[in-house]
């Protein structure tokens, strides 16, 4: 009873900064994710053609890239710069992933870095529970709790009226993409859309869960962040999470240390950023020097 009252009190404090309209618009997010999970069952009725499988993969890849390259490395950590129009378009594509809008997303991710694996981390697998409960929490359970509403929305994105509109109407790109999918191929493609959205959701959440539980830690950090090749495969390079926590503003995450040497790893999101740079659409890429990387590397244990 006390714990329930405590959570209710915290939720009340968190929600004071939001208008009733914003609260309602935000709550559409987790409802649509639940709908996507249920809607994925359509594929057992309609089956999947090679065309709908391709649709699943295409939607997964494009929306994952927008989440990692735009929401995460650009908007949140400012690891490179692009024209405002590209940022806005990228955020619309990222919002179509069904994982909320840019202001909400950045607020939670910055809280994660500020309190990584501590009590105020919104989605650590170590708090408030560990083991299977901790994994469930980090893999998405936290979205169904009082932690769903950020304590504070970041002022830099709130001051951008376009980003603010995208944030509050975050569900429209997702619903529109579902409608397009149905228009292309009826219930089969709608089921494919739901399945892609569900797989994408859990792919992104593995960064919250698995990369704080499994993998190696080549760099010194004050948390449990790890490099995971499996998660890097699922998330186009975001699984190199220990590097990211060691150098948060780096536009490249695929880096490790082996035998005292800097080794560069496969990082599709960084390749995307480099492609934007080649097209003169991205500039001022932030990268740590090899000297800084080696200075932050864990010292080998003496046997």
MIDOSE-1310 file (N, C-alpha, C; in nm, 2 decimals, decimal comma, always signed):
residues 303
xxxx	+0,08/-0,12/+0,00/+0,00/+0,00/+0,00/+0,09/+0,13/+0,00; +0,19/+0,13/+0,09/+0,28/+0,24/+0,09/+0,35/+0,27/-0,04; +0,40/+0,16/-0,10/+0,47/+0,17/-0,23/+0,38/+0,22/-0,34; +0,25/+0,18/-0,34/+0,15/+0,23/-0,43/+0,13/+0,37/-0,41
xxxx	+0,11/+0,42/-0,29/+0,09/+0,56/-0,26/+0,21/+0,64/-0,30; +0,33/+0,59/-0,28/+0,45/+0,66/-0,31/+0,46/+0,68/-0,46; +0,43/+0,57/-0,54/+0,43/+0,59/-0,69/+0,32/+0,68/-0,74; +0,21/+0,68/-0,67/+0,10/+0,77/-0,71/+0,14/+0,92/-0,68
xxxx	+0,21/+0,94/-0,57/+0,26/+1,07/-0,54/+0,36/+1,12/-0,64; +0,45/+1,03/-0,67/+0,56/+1,07/-0,77/+0,50/+1,10/-0,90; +0,40/+1,02/-0,94/+0,34/+1,04/-1,07/+0,26/+1,18/-1,08; +0,20/+1,21/-0,96/+0,13/+1,34/-0,95/+0,22/+1,46/-0,97
xxxx	+0,34/+1,45/-0,91/+0,44/+1,55/-0,92/+0,49/+1,56/-1,06; +0,52/+1,45/-1,12/+0,58/+1,45/-1,26/+0,48/+1,51/-1,36; +0,35/+1,48/-1,34/+0,25/+1,52/-1,44/+0,20/+1,67/-1,42; +0,24/+1,73/-1,31/+0,20/+1,87/-1,29/+0,25/+1,96/-1,40
xxxx	+0,36/+1,93/-1,46/+0,42/+2,02/-1,57/+0,35/+2,00/-1,70; +0,26/+1,90/-1,71/+0,20/+1,87/-1,84/+0,05/+1,91/-1,84; +0,01/+1,96/-1,95/-0,14/+1,99/-1,97/-0,21/+1,86/-1,98; -0,34/+1,87/-1,96/-0,43/+1,75/-1,98/-0,42/+1,69/-2,12
xxxx	-0,41/+1,78/-2,22/-0,41/+1,74/-2,36/-0,28/+1,67/-2,38; -0,16/+1,72/-2,33/-0,03/+1,65/-2,35/-0,03/+1,51/-2,28; -0,09/+1,50/-2,17/-0,10/+1,37/-2,10/-0,18/+1,27/-2,18; -0,29/+1,31/-2,24/-0,37/+1,23/-2,32/-0,29/+1,19/-2,45
xxxx	-0,23/+1,28/-2,51/-0,15/+1,25/-2,63/-0,04/+1,16/-2,61; +0,03/+1,18/-2,49/+0,14/+1,09/-2,46/+0,09/+0,95/-2,43; -0,02/+0,93/-2,36/-0,07/+0,80/-2,33/-0,11/+0,72/-2,45; -0,13/+0,78/-2,56/-0,16/+0,71/-2,68/-0,04/+0,62/-2,72
xxxx	+0,08/+0,66/-2,69/+0,20/+0,59/-2,72/+0,21/+0,45/-2,68; +0,20/+0,42/-2,55/+0,21/+0,28/-2,50/+0,09/+0,20/-2,54; -0,03/+0,27/-2,56/-0,15/+0,19/-2,61/-0,12/+0,14/-2,75; -0,06/+0,22/-2,84/-0,03/+0,18/-2,97/+0,07/+0,07/-2,98
xxxx	+0,17/+0,07/-2,89/+0,26/-0,04/-2,88/+0,19/-0,17/-2,84; +0,10/-0,16/-2,75/+0,02/-0,28/-2,71/-0,06/-0,33/-2,83; -0,12/-0,24/-2,90/-0,20/-0,27/-3,02/-0,11/-0,34/-3,12; +0,02/-0,29/-3,14/+0,11/-0,35/-3,23/+0,14/-0,50/-3,20
xxxx	+0,16/-0,52/-3,07/+0,19/-0,66/-3,02/+0,07/-0,75/-3,06; -0,05/-0,70/-3,03/-0,17/-0,79/-3,06/-0,19/-0,80/-3,21; -0,17/-0,69/-3,28/-0,18/-0,69/-3,43/-0,09/-0,78/-3,50; +0,03/-0,81/-3,44/+0,13/-0,90/-3,50/+0,07/-1,04/-3,52
xxxx	-0,03/-1,07/-3,44/-0,09/-1,20/-3,46/-0,16/-1,22/-3,59; -0,19/-1,11/-3,66/-0,25/-1,12/-3,79/-0,17/-1,21/-3,89; -0,04/-1,21/-3,87/+0,04/-1,28/-3,97/+0,02/-1,43/-3,96; -0,03/-1,48/-3,85/-0,07/-1,62/-3,84/-0,20/-1,65/-3,91
xxxx	-0,27/-1,55/-3,94/-0,40/-1,57/-4,02/-0,37/-1,55/-4,17; -0,30/-1,44/-4,20/-0,28/-1,40/-4,34/-0,16/-1,47/-4,40; -0,06/-1,52/-4,32/+0,06/-1,56/-4,37/+0,15/-1,45/-4,42; +0,27/-1,48/-4,46/+0,36/-1,37/-4,51/+0,42/-1,41/-4,64
xxxx	+0,40/-1,33/-4,74/+0,47/-1,34/-4,87/+0,61/-1,28/-4,87; +0,69/-1,31/-4,97/+0,82/-1,24/-4,97/+0,81/-1,09/-4,98; +0,70/-1,04/-5,04/+0,68/-0,90/-5,04/+0,66/-0,84/-4,90; +0,57/-0,91/-4,82/+0,54/-0,86/-4,69/+0,66/-0,88/-4,59
xxxx	+0,74/-0,98/-4,62/+0,86/-1,00/-4,54/+0,96/-0,89/-4,57; +0,97/-0,85/-4,70/+1,06/-0,74/-4,73/+1,01/-0,61/-4,67; +0,88/-0,59/-4,66/+0,82/-0,47/-4,60/+0,85/-0,47/-4,45; +0,85/-0,58/-4,38/+0,89/-0,59/-4,24/+1,03/-0,54/-4,22
xxxx	+1,12/-0,59/-4,31/+1,26/-0,56/-4,30/+1,29/-0,42/-4,33; +1,23/-0,37/-4,44/+1,25/-0,23/-4,48/+1,20/-0,13/-4,37; +1,08/-0,15/-4,31/+1,03/-0,07/-4,21/+1,12/-0,07/-4,08; +1,17/-0,19/-4,05/+1,26/-0,21/-3,94/+1,38/-0,13/-3,96
xxxx	+1,45/-0,15/-4,07/+1,58/-0,08/-4,10/+1,57/+0,07/-4,10; +1,47/+0,12/-4,17/+1,46/+0,27/-4,19/+1,42/+0,33/-4,05; +1,33/+0,27/-3,98/+1,29/+0,33/-3,85/+1,39/+0,32/-3,74; +1,47/+0,20/-3,75/+1,58/+0,18/-3,65/+1,68/+0,29/-3,68
xxxx	+1,72/+0,31/-3,81/+1,82/+0,41/-3,84/+1,78/+0,55/-3,80; +1,65/+0,58/-3,81/+1,61/+0,71/-3,77/+1,61/+0,73/-3,62; +1,58/+0,62/-3,55/+1,59/+0,62/-3,40/+1,74/+0,64/-3,35; +1,83/+0,56/-3,41/+1,97/+0,56/-3,37/+2,04/+0,68/-3,42
xxxx	+2,02/+0,71/-3,55/+2,10/+0,82/-3,61/+2,04/+0,96/-3,58; +1,91/+0,97/-3,57/+1,85/+1,10/-3,55/+1,81/+1,13/-3,41; +1,72/+1,05/-3,35/+1,68/+1,07/-3,21/+1,80/+1,06/-3,12; +1,88/+0,96/-3,14/+1,99/+0,93/-3,04/+2,11/+1,02/-3,06
xxxx	+2,18/+0,99/-3,17/+2,32/+1,05/-3,19/+2,31/+1,20/-3,23; +2,20/+1,24/-3,30/+2,19/+1,38/-3,34/+2,11/+1,46/-3,24; +1,99/+1,43/-3,22/+1,90/+1,51/-3,13/+1,95/+1,51/-2,99; +1,97/+1,39/-2,93/+2,00/+1,38/-2,79/+2,15/+1,42/-2,76
xxxx	+2,24/+1,36/-2,83/+2,38/+1,38/-2,79/+2,46/+1,48/-2,88; +2,39/+1,53/-2,99/+2,45/+1,64/-3,07/+2,59/+1,60/-3,12; +2,60/+1,47/-3,16/+2,73/+1,42/-3,20/+2,77/+1,47/-3,35; +2,67/+1,53/-3,41/+2,70/+1,59/-3,54/+2,59/+1,70/-3,57
xxxx	+2,60/+1,77/-3,68/+2,50/+1,87/-3,70/+2,44/+1,85/-3,85; +2,31/+1,89/-3,86/+2,25/+1,88/-3,99/+2,16/+2,00/-4,00; +2,11/+2,04/-4,12/+2,01/+2,14/-4,14/+1,88/+2,11/-4,06; +1,81/+2,21/-4,01/+1,69/+2,19/-3,93/+1,59/+2,11/-4,01
xxxx	+1,57/+2,13/-4,14/+1,47/+2,05/-4,21/+1,50/+1,90/-4,21; +1,63/+1,86/-4,22/+1,66/+1,72/-4,21/+1,63/+1,66/-4,07; +1,66/+1,74/-3,97/+1,63/+1,70/-3,83/+1,48/+1,68/-3,82; +1,40/+1,77/-3,86/+1,26/+1,76/-3,85/+1,20/+1,63/-3,92
xxxx	+1,25/+1,61/-4,05/+1,21/+1,50/-4,13/+1,25/+1,37/-4,06; +1,38/+1,37/-4,01/+1,43/+1,25/-3,94/+1,35/+1,22/-3,82; +1,30/+1,32/-3,74/+1,22/+1,30/-3,62/+1,08/+1,24/-3,66; +1,03/+1,28/-3,77/+0,90/+1,23/-3,81/+0,91/+1,08/-3,84
xxxx	+1,02/+1,05/-3,91/+1,04/+0,90/-3,94/+1,07/+0,83/-3,81; +1,14/+0,88/-3,72/+1,17/+0,81/-3,59/+1,04/+0,80/-3,51; +0,95/+0,90/-3,52/+0,83/+0,89/-3,45/+0,74/+0,78/-3,50; +0,76/+0,75/-3,63/+0,68/+0,64/-3,69/+0,72/+0,50/-3,64
xxxx	+0,82/+0,50/-3,56/+0,86/+0,37/-3,49/+0,77/+0,34/-3,38; +0,69/+0,44/-3,33/+0,59/+0,41/-3,23/+0,65/+0,42/-3,09; +0,77/+0,49/-3,08/+0,84/+0,50/-2,95/+0,85/+0,64/-2,90; +0,74/+0,71/-2,92/+0,72/+0,85/-2,87/+0,79/+0,95/-2,95
xxxx	+0,77/+1,08/-2,91/+0,83/+1,19/-2,99/+0,96/+1,23/-2,94; +1,03/+1,32/-3,01/+1,16/+1,36/-2,98/+1,19/+1,42/-2,85; +1,10/+1,50/-2,80/+1,12/+1,57/-2,67/+1,11/+1,47/-2,55; +1,01/+1,38/-2,56/+0,99/+1,27/-2,46/+1,11/+1,18/-2,47
xxxx	+1,16/+1,14/-2,59/+1,26/+1,05/-2,60/+1,39/+1,10/-2,54; +1,43/+1,23/-2,58/+1,55/+1,28/-2,53/+1,55/+1,30/-2,38; +1,44/+1,34/-2,32/+1,42/+1,35/-2,18/+1,46/+1,23/-2,10; +1,40/+1,11/-2,15/+1,43/+0,99/-2,08/+1,57/+0,94/-2,10
xxxx	+1,63/+0,96/-2,22/+1,76/+0,91/-2,25/+1,87/+1,00/-2,17; +1,85/+1,12/-2,15/+1,94/+1,20/-2,07/+1,93/+1,17/-1,92; +1,81/+1,13/-1,88/+1,80/+1,08/-1,74/+1,87/+0,95/-1,72; +1,87/+0,87/-1,82/+1,94/+0,74/-1,82/+2,09/+0,76/-1,80
xxxx	+2,14/+0,86/-1,87/+2,29/+0,89/-1,86/+2,32/+0,95/-1,73; +2,23/+1,04/-1,68/+2,26/+1,11/-1,56/+2,26/+1,02/-1,44; +2,17/+0,92/-1,44/+2,16/+0,83/-1,33/+2,18/+0,68/-1,36; +2,27/+0,66/-1,46/+2,28/+0,52/-1,52/+2,30/+0,41/-1,41
xxxx	+2,21/+0,32/-1,41/+2,20/+0,20/-1,32/+2,19/+0,24/-1,18; +2,14/+0,36/-1,15/+2,11/+0,40/-1,02/+1,96/+0,41/-1,00; +1,91/+0,45/-0,89/+1,77/+0,44/-0,86/+1,68/+0,53/-0,95; +1,74/+0,64/-1,00/+1,66/+0,73/-1,08/+1,67/+0,70/-1,23
xxxx	+1,75/+0,60/-1,27/+1,76/+0,56/-1,41/+1,62/+0,50/-1,45; +1,56/+0,56/-1,55/+1,42/+0,52/-1,58/+1,41/+0,37/-1,63; +1,52/+0,31/-1,68/+1,50/+0,18/-1,73/+1,62/+0,09/-1,71; +1,68/+0,09/-1,60/+1,80/+0,00/-1,57/+1,75/-0,14/-1,53
xxxx	+1,82/-0,24/-1,57/+1,78/-0,38/-1,53/+1,82/-0,41/-1,39; +1,88/-0,31/-1,32/+1,93/-0,34/-1,19/+1,84/-0,27/-1,08; +1,76/-0,18/-1,12/+1,67/-0,11/-1,03/+1,54/-0,07/-1,10; +1,43/-0,09/-1,03/+1,40/-0,13/-0,89/+1,42/-0,28/-0,87
xxxx	+1,43/-0,36/-0,97/+1,44/-0,50/-0,95/+1,56/-0,56/-1,03; +1,60/-0,68/-1,00/+1,71/-0,74/-1,08/+1,66/-0,88/-1,13; +1,74/-0,95/-1,19/+1,70/-1,08/-1,25/+1,60/-1,07/-1,36; +1,50/-1,16/-1,37/+1,40/-1,16/-1,47/+1,31/-1,04/-1,46
xxxx	+1,28/-1,00/-1,34/+1,20/-0,88/-1,32/+1,27/-0,75/-1,37; +1,40/-0,75/-1,34/+1,48/-0,64/-1,39/+1,49/-0,63/-1,54; +1,50/-0,75/-1,60/+1,51/-0,76/-1,75/+1,37/-0,72/-1,81; +1,26/-0,76/-1,75/+1,13/-0,72/-1,80/+1,11/-0,57/-1,79
xxxx	+1,16/-0,52/-1,67/+1,15/-0,37/-1,65/+1,22/-0,29/-1,76; +1,35/-0,33/-1,79/+1,43/-0,26/-1,88/+1,38/-0,28/-2,03; +1,32/-0,40/-2,05/+1,28/-0,43/-2,19/+1,14/-0,37/-2,22; +1,09/-0,29/-2,13/+0,96/-0,23/-2,17/+0,86/-0,21/-2,06
xxxx	+0,88/-0,28/-1,95/+0,79/-0,27/-1,84/+0,78/-0,13/-1,78; +0,89/-0,06/-1,78/+0,90/+0,07/-1,73/+0,80/+0,17/-1,80; +0,77/+0,14/-1,92/+0,67/+0,23/-1,99/+0,53/+0,22/-1,94; +0,50/+0,11/-1,86/+0,37/+0,10/-1,80/+0,37/+0,13/-1,65
xxxx	+0,47/+0,22/-1,62/+0,48/+0,26/-1,48/+0,48/+0,41/-1,47; +0,49/+0,46/-1,34/+0,50/+0,61/-1,32/+0,62/+0,67/-1,39; +0,72/+0,59/-1,43/+0,84/+0,64/-1,49/+0,81/+0,69/-1,63; +0,69/+0,65/-1,69/+0,66/+0,69/-1,83/+0,67/+0,84/-1,85
xxxx	+0,63/+0,92/-1,76/+0,63/+1,06/-1,78/+0,76/+1,12/-1,73; +0,84/+1,18/-1,82/+0,97/+1,24/-1,78/+0,95/+1,34/-1,67; +1,05/+1,35/-1,58/+1,05/+1,46/-1,48/+1,05/+1,60/-1,54; +1,12/+1,61/-1,65/+1,13/+1,74/-1,72/+1,16/+1,72/-1,86
xxxx	+1,10/+1,80/-1,95/+1,13/+1,79/-2,09/+1,24/+1,89/-2,12; +1,34/+1,85/-2,21/+1,46/+1,93/-2,24/+1,42/+2,06/-2,31; +1,48/+2,17/-2,26/+1,44/+2,30/-2,30/+1,48/+2,33/-2,45; +1,59/+2,27/-2,49/+1,64/+2,30/-2,63/+1,54/+2,25/-2,73
xxxx	+1,48/+2,13/-2,71/+1,38/+2,08/-2,81/+1,24/+2,14/-2,78; +1,21/+2,17/-2,66/+1,08/+2,23/-2,63/+1,08/+2,37/-2,70; +1,19/+2,44/-2,71/+1,19/+2,57/-2,77/+1,17/+2,57/-2,93; +1,19/+2,45/-2,98/+1,17/+2,43/-3,13/+1,02/+2,40/-3,15
xxxx	+0,95/+2,49/-3,21/+0,80/+2,46/-3,22/+0,77/+2,35/-3,31; +0,85/+2,32/-3,41/+0,83/+2,21/-3,50/+0,85/+2,08/-3,43; +0,96/+2,07/-3,35/+0,98/+1,95/-3,27/+0,88/+1,93/-3,17; +0,83/+2,04/-3,11/+0,72/+2,03/-3,01/+0,60/+1,97/-3,07
xxxx	+0,56/+2,01/-3,19/+0,44/+1,96/-3,26/+0,46/+1,81/-3,29; +0,58/+1,78/-3,34/+0,61/+1,64/-3,37/+0,60/+1,55/-3,25; +0,65/+1,61/-3,14/+0,65/+1,53/-3,01/+0,50/+1,51/-2,96; +0,42/+1,61/-2,96/+0,28/+1,59/-2,91/+0,20/+1,51/-3,00
xxxx	+0,23/+1,51/-3,13/+0,15/+1,44/-3,23/+0,23/+1,32/-3,28; +0,31/+1,26/-3,19/+0,40/+1,15/-3,22/+0,34/+1,03/-3,28; +0,21/+1,01/-3,25/+0,14/+0,89/-3,30/+0,09/+0,90/-3,44; +0,08/+1,02/-3,50/+0,03/+1,03/-3,63/+0,12/+0,96/-3,74
xxxx	+0,25/+0,98/-3,73/+0,33/+0,90/-3,83/+0,32/+0,75/-3,83; +0,30/+0,70/-3,70/+0,28/+0,55/-3,69/+0,15/+0,51/-3,75; +0,04/+0,58/-3,71/-0,09/+0,55/-3,77/-0,09/+0,56/-3,92; -0,03/+0,67/-3,97/-0,03/+0,69/-4,11/+0,05/+0,57/-4,18
xxxx	+0,16/+0,53/-4,12/+0,23/+0,42/-4,18/+0,15/+0,29/-4,18; +0,07/+0,27/-4,07/-0,01/+0,15/-4,07/-0,12/+0,16/-4,18; -0,17/+0,28/-4,21/-0,27/+0,30/-4,31/-0,21/+0,27/-4,45; -0,09/+0,32/-4,47/-0,02/+0,30/-4,60/+0,01/+0,15/-4,62
xxxx	+0,04/+0,08/-4,51/+0,07/-0,06/-4,52/-0,06/-0,14/-4,56; -0,17/-0,10/-4,50/-0,30/-0,16/-4,54/-0,33/-0,13/-4,69; -0,31/-0,01/-4,73/-0,34/+0,03/-4,87/-0,26/-0,05/-4,97; -0,13/-0,08/-4,93/-0,04/-0,15/-5,02/-0,08/-0,29/-5,04
xxxx	-0,11/-0,36/-4,92/-0,13/-0,50/-4,93/-0,24/-0,56/-4,84; -0,34/-0,48/-4,80/-0,44/-0,53/-4,71/-0,40/-0,58/-4,58; -0,47/-0,68/-4,52/-0,44/-0,73/-4,39/-0,30/-0,79/-4,38; -0,25/-0,85/-4,49/-0,12/-0,91/-4,48/-0,01/-0,81/-4,45
xxxx	-0,02/-0,70/-4,52/+0,08/-0,59/-4,50/+0,06/-0,51/-4,37; -0,07/-0,51/-4,33/-0,10/-0,45/-4,20/-0,04/-0,53/-4,09; -0,05/-0,66/-4,10/+0,01/-0,75/-4,00/+0,16/-0,74/-4,00; +0,22/-0,73/-4,12/+0,36/-0,71/-4,14/+0,41/-0,58/-4,07
xxxx	+0,33/-0,48/-4,09/+0,36/-0,35/-4,02/+0,36/-0,36/-3,87; +0,26/-0,43/-3,82/+0,25/-0,45/-3,67/+0,37/-0,53/-3,62; +0,40/-0,64/-3,70/+0,51/-0,72/-3,65/+0,64/-0,65/-3,66; +0,67/-0,57/-3,77/+0,79/-0,49/-3,78/+0,80/-0,39/-3,66
xxxx	+0,69/-0,33/-3,63/+0,69/-0,23/-3,52/+0,72/-0,30/-3,38; +0,66/-0,42/-3,36/+0,69/-0,49/-3,24/+0,83/-0,53/-3,23; +0,89/-0,59/-3,34/+1,03/-0,63/-3,34/+1,12/-0,51/-3,32; +1,08/-0,40/-3,38/+1,16/-0,27/-3,37/+1,16/-0,23/-3,22
xxxx	+1,04/-0,23/-3,16/+1,03/-0,19/-3,02/+1,13/-0,27/-2,93; +1,12/-0,40/-2,95/+1,21/-0,49/-2,86/+1,35/-0,48/-2,90; +1,38/-0,45/-3,03/+1,52/-0,43/-3,07/+1,58/-0,31/-3,00; +1,51/-0,20/-3,00/+1,56/-0,08/-2,93/+1,57/-0,10/-2,78
xxxx	+1,47/-0,17/-2,72/+1,48/-0,19/-2,58/+1,59/-0,28/-2,53; +1,65/-0,36/-2,62/+1,76/-0,45/-2,58/+1,88/-0,36/-2,54; +1,89/-0,23/-2,59/+2,00/-0,15/-2,55/+1,98/-0,11/-2,40; +1,85/-0,10/-2,36/+1,83/-0,07/-2,22/+1,86/-0,19/-2,13
xxxx	+1,83/-0,31/-2,18/+1,84/-0,43/-2,10/+1,97/-0,51/-2,12; +1,99/-0,57/-2,24/+2,10/-0,66/-2,26/+2,23/-0,59/-2,25; +2,25/-0,47/-2,30/+2,38/-0,40/-2,30/+2,42/-0,35/-2,16; +2,33/-0,37/-2,06/+2,37/-0,35/-1,92/+2,38/-0,48/-1,85
xxxx	+2,37/-0,59/-1,92/+2,38/-0,72/-1,86/+2,48/-0,81/-1,92; +2,50/-0,81/-2,05/+2,60/-0,90/-2,12/+2,69/-0,83/-2,21; +2,81/-0,88/-2,23/+2,90/-0,82/-2,32/+3,03/-0,78/-2,24; +3,12/-0,72/-2,32/+3,25/-0,68/-2,25/+3,25/-0,53/-2,22
xxxx	+3,34/-0,49/-2,14/+3,36/-0,35/-2,09/+3,50/-0,30/-2,11; +3,53/-0,27/-2,24/+3,67/-0,22/-2,27/+3,71/-0,09/-2,21; +3,60/-0,01/-2,18/+3,63/+0,13/-2,13/+3,58/+0,15/-1,98; +3,64/+0,24/-1,91/+3,61/+0,26/-1,78/+3,48/+0,35/-1,77
xxxx	+3,38/+0,31/-1,70/+3,26/+0,39/-1,68/+3,21/+0,36/-1,54; +3,12/+0,44/-1,49/+3,07/+0,41/-1,35/+2,94/+0,35/-1,35; +2,91/+0,26/-1,45/+2,78/+0,19/-1,46/+2,81/+0,05/-1,52; +2,70/-0,02/-1,56/+2,72/-0,16/-1,61/+2,71/-0,16/-1,76
xxxx	+2,73/-0,05/-1,83/+2,72/-0,05/-1,97/+2,82/-0,15/-2,04; +2,78/-0,22/-2,14/+2,87/-0,31/-2,21/+2,86/-0,31/-2,36; +2,96/-0,36/-2,43/+2,95/-0,37/-2,57/+2,90/-0,51/-2,61; +2,79/-0,51/-2,69/+2,73/-0,64/-2,73/+2,72/-0,65/-2,88
xxxx	+2,79/-0,74/-2,94/+2,78/-0,76/-3,08/+2,64/-0,79/-3,13; +2,57/-0,88/-3,05/+2,43/-0,92/-3,08/+2,34/-0,80/-3,09; +2,35/-0,71/-2,99/+2,26/-0,59/-2,98/+2,30/-0,49/-3,09; +2,43/-0,49/-3,12/+2,48/-0,40/-3,23/+2,42/-0,44/-3,36
xxxx	+2,41/-0,57/-3,38/+2,35/-0,62/-3,50/+2,20/-0,58/-3,51; +2,13/-0,60/-3,40/+1,98/-0,57/-3,40/+1,96/-0,42/-3,41; +2,05/-0,33/-3,37/+2,03/-0,19/-3,36/+2,12/-0,10/-3,44; +2,18/-0,17/-3,54/+2,26/-0,09/-3,64/+2,38/-0,01/-3,57
xxxx	+2,44/-0,08/-3,47/+2,56/-0,02/-3,41/+2,54/+0,03/-3,27; +2,41/+0,04/-3,22/+2,39/+0,10/-3,08/+2,43/+0,00/-2,97; +2,46/-0,12/-3,01/+2,50/-0,22/-2,91/+2,64/-0,20/-2,85; +2,72/-0,11/-2,91/+2,85/-0,08/-2,86/+2,83/+0,02/-2,75
xxxx	+2,76/-0,02/-2,65/+2,71/+0,07/-2,55/+2,81/+0,12/-2,45; +2,91/+0,04/-2,42/+3,01/+0,08/-2,32/+3,09/+0,19/-2,38; +3,12/+0,19/-2,51/+3,19/+0,30/-2,57/+3,10/+0,43/-2,56; +2,97/+0,41/-2,59/+2,88/+0,52/-2,58/+2,88/+0,59/-2,44
xxxx	+2,88/+0,51/-2,34/+2,88/+0,56/-2,20/+3,01/+0,63/-2,17; +3,12/+0,58/-2,23/+3,25/+0,64/-2,20/+3,27/+0,77/-2,28; +3,21/+0,78/-2,40/+3,22/+0,90/-2,48/+3,08/+0,93/-2,54; +3,00/+0,99/-2,46/+2,86/+1,01/-2,50/+2,84/+1,09/-2,63
xxxx	+2,92/+1,18/-2,65/+2,90/+1,27/-2,77/+2,97/+1,22/-2,90; +3,02/+1,10/-2,89/+3,09/+1,04/-3,01/+2,98/+1,00/-3,11; +3,00/+1,04/-3,24/+2,91/+1,00/-3,35/+2,94/+0,85/-3,39; +3,05/+0,80/-3,35/+3,08/+0,66/-3,37/+3,08/+0,58/-3,24
xxxx	+3,00/+0,47/-3,24/+3,00/+0,39/-3,12/+3,08/+0,26/-3,14; +3,11/+0,22/-3,26/+3,17/+0,09/-3,29/+3,32/+0,10/-3,27; +3,36/+0,10/-3,14/+3,51/+0,11/-3,11/+3,53/+0,02/-2,99; +3,64/-0,05/-2,99/+3,68/-0,12/-2,87/+3,83/-0,12/-2,86
xxxx	+3,89/-0,18/-2,75/+4,03/-0,19/-2,73/+4,07/-0,34/-2,72; +4,17/-0,38/-2,80/+4,21/-0,52/-2,80/+4,37/-0,52/-2,80; +4,42/-0,58/-2,70/+4,57/-0,59/-2,69/+4,63/-0,45/-2,69; +4,57/-0,36/-2,62/+4,62/-0,23/-2,61/+4,61/-0,14/-2,74
xxxx	+4,53/-0,19/-2,83/+4,51/-0,12/-2,96/+4,37/-0,08/-2,98; +4,35/+0,03/-3,05/+4,21/+0,07/-3,08/+4,16/-0,01/-3,20; +4,05/-0,07/-3,19/+3,99/-0,15/-3,30/+3,85/-0,09/-3,33; +3,83/-0,07/-3,46/+3,70/-0,01/-3,50/+3,61/-0,13/-3,55
xxxx	+3,48/-0,12/-3,50/+3,38/-0,22/-3,52/+3,28/-0,18/-3,62; +3,20/-0,27/-3,67/+3,09/-0,24/-3,77/+2,99/-0,15/-3,70; +2,96/-0,04/-3,76/+2,86/+0,06/-3,70/+2,78/+0,12/-3,81; +2,67/+0,05/-3,86/+2,60/+0,11/-3,97/+2,54/+0,25/-3,95
xxxx	+2,51/+0,28/-3,82/+2,46/+0,42/-3,80/+2,57/+0,52/-3,83; +2,69/+0,49/-3,79/+2,80/+0,58/-3,82/+2,82/+0,59/-3,97; +2,80/+0,48/-4,04/+2,82/+0,48/-4,19/+2,71/+0,58/-4,25; +2,59/+0,57/-4,19/+2,48/+0,66/-4,23/+2,52/+0,81/-4,21
xxxx	+2,58/+0,84/-4,10/+2,62/+0,97/-4,07/+2,73/+1,02/-4,16; +2,82/+0,93/-4,19/+2,93/+0,96/-4,29/+2,87/+0,98/-4,43; +2,77/+0,91/-4,46/+2,70/+0,93/-4,60/+2,64/+1,07/-4,60; +2,58/+1,11/-4,49/+2,52/+1,24/-4,48/+2,63/+1,35/-4,50
xxxx	+2,74/+1,32/-4,44/+2,86/+1,41/-4,45/+2,90/+1,42/-4,59; +2,91/+1,31/-4,66/+2,96/+1,30/-4,80/+2,86/+1,39/-4,89; +2,73/+1,38/-4,85/+2,63/+1,46/-4,93/+2,62/+1,60/-4,89; +2,71/+1,65/-4,80/+2,71/+1,78/-4,74/+2,59/+1,81/-4,66
xxxx	+2,53/+1,71/-4,60/+2,41/+1,72/-4,52/+2,44/+1,71/-4,37; +2,56/+1,67/-4,34/+2,60/+1,66/-4,20/+2,74/+1,72/-4,19; +2,77/+1,78/-4,07/+2,90/+1,84/-4,05/+2,93/+1,83/-3,90; +3,06/+1,87/-3,87/+3,11/+1,88/-3,73/+3,08/+1,75/-3,65
xxxx	+3,12/+1,63/-3,72/+3,11/+1,51/-3,65/+3,21/+1,50/-3,53; +3,16/+1,46/-3,42/+3,24/+1,46/-3,29/+3,29/+1,32/-3,27; +3,42/+1,30/-3,26/+3,49/+1,17/-3,25/+3,60/+1,19/-3,14; +3,62/+1,09/-3,05/+3,73/+1,09/-2,96/+3,86/+1,05/-3,03
xxxx	+3,97/+1,11/-2,99/+4,10/+1,07/-3,05/+4,14/+0,93/-3,00; +4,23/+0,87/-3,07/+4,28/+0,74/-3,02/+4,35/+0,76/-2,89; +4,41/+0,87/-2,87/+4,48/+0,90/-2,74/+4,37/+0,90/-2,63; +4,26/+0,96/-2,65/+4,15/+0,97/-2,55/+4,09/+0,83/-2,53
xxxx	+4,08/+0,75/-2,64/+4,02/+0,62/-2,62/+4,11/+0,53/-2,54; +4,24/+0,54/-2,56/+4,34/+0,45/-2,49/+4,35/+0,50/-2,34; +4,33/+0,63/-2,32/+4,34/+0,68/-2,18/+4,22/+0,63/-2,10; +4,10/+0,61/-2,17/+3,98/+0,56/-2,10/+3,97/+0,41/-2,10
xxxx	+4,06/+0,34/-2,16/+4,06/+0,20/-2,16/+4,08/+0,14/-2,03; +4,02/+0,02/-2,00/+4,04/-0,05/-1,88/+4,18/-0,11/-1,88; +4,25/-0,10/-1,77/+4,39/-0,16/-1,77/+4,37/-0,32/-1,75; +4,45/-0,39/-1,82/+4,45/-0,54/-1,81/+4,48/-0,58/-1,67
xxx	+4,41/-0,69/-1,63/+4,44/-0,74/-1,49/+4,57/-0,82/-1,50; +4,64/-0,81/-1,39/+4,77/-0,88/-1,38/+4,74/-1,02/-1,32; +4,79/-1,12/-1,39/+4,77/-1,26/-1,34/+4,87/-1,30/-1,23
